[in-house]
């Protein structure tokens, strides 16, 4: 399938959100509370590109919970239609966008033009968010430690709450997406 066909196969954001079982409330919290910064010149430039976005995601993913609402708000301002595909049901596409050539990390945002050509890819995390995750993981005991599972669960809960409530993270994600698009589109 080409990217136009993948886009057509995707769910619209409302359908995806209604289908969510795990991170729906946190995603909606961010969506309801987030407004992109005043950036009208960039939004006009972006809107003139007539882009669409394919999102590879799963609702259990904390990174998706953080990143998708930021993308949706940005897409609304730039008039970019967004369609979402579940990673595990669309491995043919996912395997074309592996992180570091090996990991099926999500979310992945694929920005396509009117002809279905990829013009930019973003994901799964902003660099500063990756640093936060790395620091959190570095504080875990070794995997063979009896407390590893408990400490890992505590870390995931802390990260999820941080993603939900730390508005600096929201701005970091926006800035990262904006930077990727500006660079790819020479804006």
C-alpha positions in Angstrom: 0.0 0.0 0.0 1.1 3.6 -0.6 0.8 6.3 2.0 -2.4 7.7 0.6 -4.0 4.2 1.0 -2.6 4.0 4.6 -4.1 7.4 5.3 -7.5 6.4 4.0 -7.4 3.2 6.1 -6.8 5.2 9.3 -9.4 6.2 12.0 -10.3 9.8 12.5 -9.3 11.2 15.9 -12.8 11.0 17.4 -13.1 7.3 16.5 -9.7 6.5 17.9 -10.3 8.4 21.2 -13.7 6.8 21.6 -12.1 3.3 21.1 -9.4 4.0 23.8 -9.5 1.8 26.9 -6.3 2.7 28.8 -5.1 6.3 28.5 -8.3 8.0 27.3 -8.8 10.3 30.3 -5.2 11.5 30.4 -5.1 12.1 26.6 -8.3 14.1 26.9 -6.9 16.0 29.8 -3.9 17.2 27.8 -6.1 17.8 24.7 -8.5 19.9 26.7 -5.8 21.9 28.5 -3.3 22.4 25.7 -3.3 25.3 23.3 -0.3 25.7 21.0 1.6 28.9 21.5 0.8 31.9 19.3 2.6 31.0 16.1 0.4 32.3 13.3 3.1 32.8 10.7 4.3 29.2 11.1 0.7 27.9 11.2 -0.1 29.8 7.9 3.0 28.4 6.3 2.2 24.9 7.5 -1.4 25.2 6.3 -0.3 26.3 2.8 1.5 22.9 2.5 -1.8 21.0 2.5 -0.3 18.2 4.6 -2.0 15.2 6.1 -0.8 13.1 9.0 -0.7 9.4 9.6 -0.2 8.4 13.2 0.9 5.0 14.3 -0.2 4.4 17.9 -1.7 2.2 20.6 -3.8 3.5 23.4 -1.7 1.8 26.1 1.3 4.0 25.1 2.2 6.8 27.5 4.2 8.6 24.8 1.1 8.5 22.5 -1.0 9.9 25.4 1.4 12.9 25.6 2.2 13.5 21.9 -1.1 12.9 20.1 -3.1 15.7 21.8 -0.3 18.1 21.0 -0.3 17.0 17.4 -4.1 17.2 17.2 -4.1 20.8 18.5 -1.4 21.7 16.1 -3.1 20.0 13.2 -6.4 21.9 14.0 -4.6 25.2 13.7 -2.8 24.2 10.5 -5.8 22.5 8.9 -4.0 19.2 8.6 -6.3 16.1 8.6 -5.1 13.4 10.9 -5.8 9.6 10.7 -4.6 7.1 13.2 -3.6 3.5 12.8 -3.0 0.9 15.5 0.6 -0.2 15.4 -0.1 -3.9 16.1 -2.7 -4.1 13.3 -0.5 -2.4 10.8 3.0 -3.9 11.1 3.7 -3.6 7.4 3.7 0.2 7.8 5.2 0.2 11.3 8.2 -1.9 10.2 9.0 0.9 7.7 9.4 3.3 10.6 11.4 1.4 13.2 13.3 3.5 15.8 17.0 2.9 15.4 16.2 0.4 12.7 14.9 -2.2 15.3 12.2 -0.9 17.7 8.5 -0.5 17.0 8.4 2.5 19.2 5.3 4.7 19.0 3.8 7.1 18.3 5.1 7.8 14.8 3.7 10.8 12.9 4.1 10.6 9.1 3.4 13.9 7.4 2.4 13.4 3.7 1.7 15.9 0.9 -1.3 15.9 -1.4 0.3 13.2 -3.6 0.9 10.9 -0.7 4.7 11.5 -0.5 6.3 11.6 2.9 7.6 15.0 3.7 8.5 14.5 7.3 8.5 11.9 10.1 8.4 12.6 13.8 8.5 10.3 16.8 8.4 8.6 19.1 9.7 11.2 21.5 11.1 14.7 21.7 14.8 14.7 22.6 14.2 16.3 26.0 11.5 13.7 26.8 13.9 11.0 25.8 16.4 12.4 28.3 13.8 12.3 31.0 12.9 8.7 30.2 16.6 7.7 30.1 17.2 9.3 33.5 14.2 7.6 35.0 15.3 4.2 33.6 18.8 4.7 34.9 17.5 4.9 38.4 16.0 1.4 38.2 17.7 -1.6 39.9 19.1 -4.3 37.7 16.4 -6.5 36.0 17.4 -9.5 38.1 16.7 -7.5 41.3 13.7 -8.7 43.3 12.4 -5.1 43.4 12.8 -4.4 39.7 9.2 -5.0 38.7 7.8 -2.9 41.5 10.3 -0.1 40.8 9.6 -0.2 37.1 5.8 0.1 37.7 6.4 3.0 40.0 8.6 4.6 37.3 5.9 4.2 34.6 3.3 5.7 36.9 5.5 8.6 37.7 6.3 9.1 34.0 2.6 8.9 33.1 1.7 11.5 35.7 4.5 13.7 34.5 3.4 13.5 30.9 -0.2 14.3 32.0 0.6 17.3 34.2 3.9 18.8 33.2 3.0 21.5 30.8 6.7 22.1 30.0 6.7 18.6 28.5 3.8 19.7 26.3 5.7 22.7 25.0 8.8 20.5 24.4 6.7 18.2 22.2 5.3 21.1 20.3 8.7 22.7 19.8 10.1 19.3 18.6 7.3 18.7 16.1 7.6 22.3 14.9 11.3 22.0 14.4 11.0 18.8 12.4 8.4 20.4 10.1 10.3 23.6 9.7 13.4 21.7 8.7 11.7 19.2 6.4 9.7 21.9 4.6 12.4 24.6 4.6 10.1 27.1 6.4 
